[in-house]
Amino acid sequence: MSQGYDPRSRSTVIEIDIGYPKVVSVKLDMALLKEIDELCRRLNYRSRSEFIREALRLYVNLLKLKGREGVKNLIKQI
């Protein structure tokens, strides 16, 4: 039930899986973040999170269908 316990650590993290989405921290450079914000406004996304979740779902599905090299080739064609 608990995960992330490290007896050497002063701060202990305890996670309990209750079926809610997990938070994933990602570092983005400012240029990409500005581009995402512009797309969110232009395409009427409710939030950056909604945009990023949709982008990740699409990317994962493309990877399943085409594989990594197939996705790279698709992007080269654009």
Legacy VTK file of the C-alpha trace (Angstrom):
# vtk DataFile Version 3.0
C-alpha trace
ASCII
DATASET POLYDATA
POINTS 78 float
0.000 0.000 0.000
2.750 2.506 0.774
5.496 3.228 -1.700
8.513 5.453 -1.784
9.756 4.719 1.733
13.484 5.165 2.096
14.714 4.688 5.676
17.783 6.843 4.885
15.620 9.791 3.874
14.569 12.486 6.316
11.405 13.148 4.358
9.317 10.078 3.685
6.804 9.928 0.864
3.830 7.661 1.306
1.576 7.090 -1.671
-1.829 5.478 -1.460
-3.408 4.549 -4.771
-7.066 5.554 -4.591
-7.662 5.709 -8.316
-7.065 9.413 -8.895
-4.742 10.709 -11.612
-1.089 11.045 -10.685
0.800 14.309 -10.869
3.845 14.295 -13.125
6.250 17.221 -13.006
7.851 18.227 -16.285
10.358 20.986 -16.961
9.807 22.928 -20.195
11.807 25.765 -21.655
10.033 29.106 -21.883
9.795 29.081 -25.681
7.892 25.777 -25.694
5.685 26.901 -22.806
4.783 30.110 -24.656
3.970 28.074 -27.759
1.737 25.742 -25.715
-0.014 28.733 -24.111
-0.661 30.278 -27.536
-2.084 27.010 -28.882
-4.257 26.621 -25.780
-5.745 30.078 -26.343
-6.159 29.680 -30.091
-7.668 26.185 -29.901
-9.831 26.860 -26.816
-8.273 24.400 -24.384
-9.421 24.877 -20.804
-5.888 24.543 -19.452
-2.309 23.586 -20.193
-2.985 20.298 -18.447
-5.828 19.439 -20.803
-3.618 20.271 -23.784
-0.681 18.214 -22.501
-2.871 15.205 -21.575
-4.397 15.196 -25.063
-0.996 15.581 -26.712
0.406 12.673 -24.692
-2.592 10.430 -25.463
-2.208 11.156 -29.170
1.540 10.524 -29.058
1.132 7.252 -27.157
-1.475 6.050 -29.675
0.776 7.004 -32.586
3.664 5.108 -30.990
1.455 2.044 -30.621
0.413 2.234 -34.269
3.614 3.341 -35.959
6.465 2.725 -33.518
9.089 5.290 -32.653
10.716 5.391 -36.092
7.322 5.577 -37.780
6.369 8.590 -35.667
9.702 10.257 -36.449
9.071 9.703 -40.158
5.557 11.171 -39.883
6.937 14.272 -38.192
9.624 14.676 -40.865
6.872 14.753 -43.500
5.073 17.664 -41.844
LINES 1 79
78 0 1 2 3 4 5 6 7 8 9 10 11 12 13 14 15 16 17 18 19 20 21 22 23 24 25 26 27 28 29 30 31 32 33 34 35 36 37 38 39 40 41 42 43 44 45 46 47 48 49 50 51 52 53 54 55 56 57 58 59 60 61 62 63 64 65 66 67 68 69 70 71 72 73 74 75 76 77
